[in-house]
Amino acid sequence: MRLLAASSVLLAAAIGTLADGTRAQDPSRDLPAARVPGVTAEQAMSLGLARLRAGWNWEAARMFRELQVLDADKPMPHLLLALAFRDVPNRAARLCFDAVARRAQASSVEQLLLAAYQLYFGVTGQPELNDARFQAMPDRLRHQALLRTLRQLSIDEAAGKLASELLAVEHAHAAAAASNTLAWNKEKGALVLEAHHSYLSQHRLMPFMIPGYAQLFESSRALSFLPAEGWDTDLEMRKKVMGLLPRHPHHAGVKSPVPMLPGLKLHAGAAAGPMWRPRRATPFALPRGVGGTGQLSDYEGKPVLVVFFLGFGCAHCVAQLADLDPKTPKFRDAGIEVVTIGTDDLNAVRAARQAADENGVDPLHFDVLCDPDHKVFKQWGVWDEFSNEALHGSFLVDGKGRILWQDVSLRPFEESDWLLAECKRLLGAWK
């Protein structure tokens, strides 16, 4: 009862008190066109497909939006965006319709792909985008027909590359990825892992956001760069390494390892030592909703879970906070403090707090910090460059200031029980 009361009261309190421009994000809303500097069309395509195969759909969508801006009149950017948003069926159908409407700009191979995905998404070809005839979800027969088309096209030399990558995406989506066995040697394995590590660091990603990263590590014998004291066998060594990698309940990666991310190149003679290491968290100092200033340095020497949310006017965020609040004592029992950073200003937070008090709702068990200018949101990468809006984010920072786990997405992360268990595991592994 208390959770429901907290959610409803806080949401109601925020309706008339939020600063202008603060609103809940609608995943079906089109993103405005914008540019990410330095990304070519080829890179956007390659990186987007790699992330799509790994199941990191929102990150893939950000790449495909870049491709859409670069080639707005071509059908493929719109089709790829439809794949990234296939878990939002109505939006996927609309994007597929946009792709089909540009059929005249497609090559003969692309037209075959368009026809296959048009059937897959159930798009009628009619311009009534609000028509209820759009299929909510593609059925099994449609998916099988799509796979047959992709297999046929992948044999064709001219169409092989794109069709093969889309086939890998569809296999990963259906959780039926073929287990490709790769032949590795120490030299090449070390170089590949180093390239992956460079990519992870550059883009502020977690290993589970790279297709087949864990499987690559596990299957590779290129572990000679790791200290071997106390590790008698390669198997024990690999087990130790795998225990250090963060996990995600929705993005475990594809079953078959990927030898190389698209767009990355191997450089002979590169230094060894590519094992993933967590990056350091950016310090912050923000006003606290109850007064004073909250700083990351306040938690120096002890782990902290940092949660970014879109203010008390976001229903999804309120639901996340209502789920997290009663579990905060469990995090503290594990030695983990919890702090939240919202887009509201002080007046909005105080109004929500006052409404909660007047309705007998217990105070939240964690700090609420205010970042109405989105400075810290941007510094921590919890920001969408295309829509120029804040995203949702959750980060585990250990006592040494390292980010051991993160989730940045269009939607808030609400699996706090799973996260608590993962935080305990990672903090134990990274002592």
C-alpha positions, 0 to 999 in steps of 0.5 A: 500500500505504501508503494502505491501511495508514494507513487501516486502522491509524488506523481500528483505533486509534480504535475503542476510544479515541474520546471518547463520542459521536464516530461516523461519520455515516450518511446514511440515519439520520433527523435529529432534529427541531429548529428554526432560529429565524426561518424561516417555512414559506414561506421554508423551502419557497422556499429549499429548492427553490432549493437543490434546483434548484442541486443543493445537496441537503444544504443543501436537506434542512436547509430541508425539515427545518425545513418538516417540523418546522413541518408534520409532519402534511403530506405535502409536507415528507416528499416534498421531503426524499425529493427532497433525498435521492434519491442515497440511494435507500433513504432517499428511498423511506422518506421518500416512503412517509412522505409517501404515508402522510399522503395524507389531509392532502393537497390534490387537487393534492398527491395527484396529485404524491404519486401521480407521485412514488410511481411515480417512487421505486417505493414499494409502499404497504406498511408494510414499510420494509425491504422489498427491493422498493423500487427502487434507482433510478427508471428512464427511463420513470418519470422521463418519466411524472413530467415529463408529470404535472408539465407538466400540473399546471404549466398548472393555475393553482391548482397552477402554482407548486409544479408549475413549481418541481418541474419546474425541479428535475427538469429540473436533476436530469436535466441538461436544463434549458431555456435561458430567455432573460431580458431584463435592464437595468442597473438591475434586473440590479444590484439582483438581483445585489446581492440575491444578494450579500446572501444569499450573505453572510448565509448564508455560501454560495459563489456555486456554491450559488446556482442560476444565479448564474454564468449570471446574472452572465454574461448580465447587462449590469449591470456598470457598477459595476465598475472598467473600467480596462484592460477594453475591452469588456463581454465582457472584463469579464464574463470577468474577473468569472467568473474570480473565482467559485469552482467546485465539481465537483458543483454547477455550477448550473442552465443557465438563470439565475434572476432572483431567489431566492425570499424576496428582494425588490428595493429601488429605489434600492439602492446598486450594488456587488453583486459577490461577495467572499469573507468573512474566516475566523474565527481559531482556536487549538486543541491540536495532536495532537503538542503545542503549539497550532495557530492560524490566525494561524500561516499569516498571509501564506500560503494554507492549506487547512483540513479539518474531519473527524469524528475517526479513528473516521469511516471516510469521514474516514480515507479522505479523510485517506489520499487527501489525505496523499500530496498534501500536498507538492503543495499545499506546492509550490503555496504552500498549507499544510494543517491538519486539525481533528477532533472527537477529543480529545488522548488519541484522537489520541495513541492513533491516532498511537501505533498508527500508529507501532507498525505502521510507518506514516509520520506524516501530512504535516499538523497535526491539531488537536483540537476536541472541544467543536466550538467552531470547527466551529460558528464556521465553520458546519461544524455541523448545527443539526438533528442537533446534530452536526458536519459535514465541511468543507474551506476554502481561506483565502488569505494575507489571511484570506479564504475563497475556497472551501468545501465543507460536507456530510454527506460529506467532500470527497475530490477533492483533485486537483481541489481543488488545481487550483481552489486554484491558479486562485483564488489566482491570480485573487485576488492 
